[in-house]
Amino acid sequence: MSKDFHESYIDEHPDMPSERGTGFVFAGVAAIIGLIIFYYSDYTNLHGLIIALGISAIFAGLAQFAPNILRPLNILWFKFSMLLFKIMNPLIMFVLFAVVIVPAGLIMQLKRDPLRRKVDKSAKTYWIEKDPEASTRSMKNQF
């Protein structure tokens, strides 16, 4: 492909996150899940909280001291995120287009006529007169 473009049209995937970062994210999610379980069980499910916090501590420890062990999990998590990206990105863009862009365009078409397409039978011409005070040497107020 030609290299005359500013944009790069090569299909590149983003770089994978570090194993340490992924481990800390999993540790945080496990801790939050444990707290949610504890909260919604009216503070009675202490075993669920302890298990979730234990899993969180294991992930945090591995992320801090042995991040290479988390490499297969990191690769799997990255592939899952790329799959979600390929599915959700077009879906979200379609919903955004259908919910925001199309109604805004329809409302604009109902409210105004930027191309002056309405027929005025009393008009002799549709020519727009130029302002004689407009300078032809300046690029300001071209229209």
RAZIJO-V231913 format. One record per pair of residues at least 12 apart in sequence whose C-alpha atoms are under 7 Angstrom apart, sorted by the first residue. I is the first residue (numbers start at 1). J is the second residue. Records with the same first field share a line. If there is no record, write none. Layout:
BEGIN
I->J ; J
END
This chain:
BEGIN
16->78
19->63 ; 67 ; 68 ; 70 ; 71 ; 74
20->63 ; 64 ; 67
22->74
23->59 ; 60 ; 63 ; 70
24->59 ; 60 ; 63
26->59
27->56 ; 57 ; 59 ; 60
28->56
30->52 ; 53 ; 55 ; 56
31->52 ; 53 ; 56
33->52
34->48 ; 49 ; 52 ; 53
35->49
37->49
END
